[in-house]
Amino acid sequence: MIGNNRMNTRSLRSIYQLKVTLKNFRPPIWRRFLLSSTTNLGEMHHVLQIVMGWANAHLHEFVKENERYGEPEIEFPLDIHDETEFRLDQILKQEKEKLIYNYDFGDDWQHEILLEKVLPFKHDAVLPICIKGKRACPPEDVGGAVGYAMFLEAVSDSLHPEYAAMREWANGNFDSAFFDLDAVNNLLHEYCGRKR
């Protein structure tokens, strides 16, 4: 029962090393990052948006063992738990456990979050921080995995009939292999500054 996962007392903090992978892509699009184990799922959503490169323009949810966590809608009550009321260490308790993060129910971006390591907490640790990643995030509203494949085909061939339109839509340049770790960590730093 989900109620048993709620903790009345705060557990000792740890640092979670997590790997998020966008499902159904070869080669994979992924990020590895460090986060406090006591981060709530609402905060985790914002961190995931930054590390992946999304624009936070669509609905989302977390899923673990058929339990759903997200932003409950008062007008449209669903069987979904308030993500701000659950900490990461209540959902992922040991290494190798996984959590699904769904973003943009139209494009249906499914992410697998793997708890790779539980590390001792260090008070001088800069958290959250992205430590590695591979490949660019697909553009928003590209049409899911199928639309992204069509987009990549168009922007990689100057003779493609939609080459000019797709490059303009992508602001002139899109490199599917590029991941800017420094830019991601600068955005995480700004996000943490706004939270304080």
C-alpha positions as CSV (number, residue, x, y, z in Angstrom):
1,M,0.0,0.0,0.0
2,I,1.3,3.4,-0.9
3,G,0.6,4.9,2.5
4,N,3.3,2.6,4.0
5,N,5.9,4.5,1.9
6,R,5.3,7.8,3.6
7,M,7.9,8.5,6.3
8,N,7.1,10.6,9.3
9,T,10.7,11.2,10.1
10,R,13.4,12.2,7.7
11,S,15.9,9.5,6.9
12,L,19.6,10.2,6.8
13,R,20.4,11.9,3.6
14,S,22.4,10.3,0.9
15,I,23.6,11.3,-2.6
16,Y,21.9,9.4,-5.3
17,Q,23.7,8.8,-8.6
18,L,21.0,8.4,-11.2
19,K,21.0,7.6,-14.9
20,V,18.0,8.8,-17.0
21,T,17.7,7.3,-20.4
22,L,15.1,8.2,-23.1
23,K,13.5,4.9,-24.0
24,N,13.4,3.3,-27.4
25,F,16.4,5.2,-28.9
26,R,19.5,3.7,-30.5
27,P,22.1,5.1,-29.9
28,P,20.7,6.0,-26.5
29,I,20.1,9.5,-25.3
30,W,21.0,9.6,-21.6
31,R,22.3,11.7,-18.6
32,R,24.0,10.8,-15.3
33,F,23.5,13.1,-12.4
34,L,23.8,13.4,-8.6
35,L,20.9,14.5,-6.4
36,S,20.1,14.5,-2.7
37,S,18.0,11.4,-1.8
38,T,15.6,13.7,0.1
39,T,14.6,15.6,-3.1
40,N,10.8,15.4,-3.7
41,L,9.5,14.2,-7.0
42,G,8.2,17.6,-7.9
43,E,11.8,19.0,-7.6
44,M,13.1,16.0,-9.5
45,H,10.8,16.8,-12.4
46,H,12.4,20.2,-12.8
47,V,15.9,18.7,-12.6
48,L,15.0,16.1,-15.2
49,Q,13.7,18.9,-17.5
50,I,17.0,20.7,-17.2
51,V,19.4,17.7,-17.6
52,M,17.5,16.2,-20.5
53,G,16.9,19.6,-22.3
54,W,13.1,19.8,-22.3
55,A,11.2,23.1,-22.0
56,N,8.7,22.1,-19.3
57,A,5.9,22.8,-21.7
58,H,3.8,19.6,-21.2
59,L,2.3,17.3,-18.6
60,H,4.3,14.7,-16.9
61,E,4.1,11.8,-14.4
62,F,6.3,9.3,-12.6
63,V,5.3,5.6,-12.4
64,K,6.6,3.0,-10.1
65,E,4.9,-0.4,-9.7
66,N,1.6,0.9,-11.1
67,E,1.6,3.9,-8.7
68,R,1.5,7.3,-10.4
69,Y,2.9,10.5,-9.1
70,G,2.4,14.0,-10.6
71,E,0.6,17.2,-10.3
72,P,-3.0,16.4,-9.2
73,E,-5.7,18.4,-11.1
74,I,-8.6,19.5,-8.8
75,E,-11.0,19.7,-11.7
76,F,-10.0,16.4,-13.1
77,P,-9.2,14.1,-10.2
78,L,-7.1,11.1,-11.3
79,D,-5.6,8.2,-9.4
80,I,-2.3,10.1,-9.1
81,H,-0.3,11.0,-5.9
82,D,0.9,14.5,-5.3
83,E,4.6,14.4,-6.4
84,T,5.6,17.1,-3.9
85,E,4.6,14.8,-1.0
86,F,7.0,12.0,-1.9
87,R,10.8,12.0,-1.6
88,L,13.1,10.2,-3.9
89,D,14.3,7.9,-1.1
90,Q,10.7,6.8,-0.5
91,I,10.4,5.6,-4.1
92,L,13.9,4.3,-4.9
93,K,15.3,2.7,-1.8
94,Q,18.2,0.6,-3.1
95,E,20.6,0.5,-6.0
96,K,19.4,-0.9,-9.4
97,E,15.8,0.1,-8.7
98,K,14.0,1.9,-11.5
99,L,11.4,4.6,-12.0
100,I,9.6,5.7,-15.2
101,Y,9.2,9.4,-16.0
102,N,6.7,10.2,-18.8
103,Y,6.8,13.6,-20.4
104,D,4.4,15.1,-23.0
105,F,1.6,12.6,-23.3
106,G,1.1,13.5,-27.0
107,D,4.7,12.9,-28.1
108,D,5.0,10.2,-25.4
109,W,8.5,10.6,-24.2
110,Q,9.3,7.7,-21.8
111,H,12.4,7.9,-19.6
112,E,13.8,5.2,-17.4
113,I,15.5,6.4,-14.2
114,L,18.0,4.0,-12.7
115,L,19.4,4.4,-9.2
116,E,23.0,3.5,-10.0
117,K,24.7,4.2,-6.7
118,V,23.8,5.4,-3.1
119,L,26.7,7.6,-2.0
120,P,27.4,9.1,1.5
121,F,26.1,12.6,1.8
122,K,28.7,15.4,1.9
123,H,27.7,18.8,3.2
124,D,30.0,20.6,0.7
125,A,28.5,18.7,-2.3
126,V,27.1,20.9,-5.1
127,L,23.7,19.3,-5.8
128,P,22.1,18.7,-8.2
129,I,24.9,18.2,-10.7
130,C,25.0,16.4,-14.1
131,I,28.3,14.5,-14.5
132,K,27.9,13.0,-17.9
133,G,25.5,12.6,-20.8
134,K,25.2,11.6,-24.5
135,R,23.4,13.0,-27.4
136,A,21.0,15.9,-27.8
137,C,17.4,15.9,-26.5
138,P,14.8,15.9,-29.3
139,P,13.1,19.2,-30.0
140,E,9.8,19.8,-28.3
141,D,6.7,18.9,-30.3
142,V,8.6,17.0,-32.9
143,G,6.1,14.2,-32.9
144,G,7.6,11.6,-30.7
145,A,10.2,9.0,-31.7
146,V,8.7,8.6,-35.3
147,G,8.6,12.4,-35.8
148,Y,12.1,12.8,-34.5
149,A,13.4,10.2,-36.9
150,M,11.7,12.1,-39.8
151,F,13.1,15.4,-38.5
152,L,16.7,14.0,-38.3
153,E,16.3,12.7,-41.9
154,A,15.1,16.1,-43.1
155,V,17.8,18.2,-41.4
156,S,20.7,15.9,-42.4
157,D,20.0,16.0,-46.2
158,S,20.1,19.4,-47.9
159,L,18.2,17.8,-50.9
160,H,15.3,16.8,-48.6
161,P,12.1,18.7,-49.5
162,E,11.7,19.8,-45.9
163,Y,15.3,20.6,-45.2
164,A,15.0,24.4,-45.1
165,A,11.7,24.3,-43.1
166,M,13.0,21.9,-40.5
167,R,16.3,23.7,-40.0
168,E,14.4,27.0,-39.5
169,W,12.0,25.3,-37.1
170,A,15.1,24.1,-35.2
171,N,16.5,27.6,-35.1
172,G,19.0,27.0,-37.8
173,N,21.1,24.2,-36.4
174,F,20.6,20.9,-34.7
175,D,23.3,18.4,-33.9
176,S,21.8,15.2,-32.6
177,A,25.2,14.1,-31.2
178,F,25.9,17.2,-29.2
179,F,25.5,17.4,-25.4
180,D,26.7,20.5,-23.5
181,L,27.4,19.5,-19.9
182,D,28.6,23.0,-18.8
183,A,25.3,24.6,-20.1
184,V,23.2,22.0,-18.2
185,N,25.1,22.6,-15.0
186,N,24.8,26.3,-15.4
187,L,21.0,25.9,-15.7
188,L,20.9,23.6,-12.7
189,H,22.8,26.3,-10.7
190,E,20.3,29.0,-11.8
191,Y,17.4,26.7,-10.8
192,C,18.8,26.1,-7.3
193,G,19.4,29.8,-6.9
194,R,15.7,30.5,-7.8
195,K,14.5,27.9,-5.3
196,R,16.3,29.6,-2.3
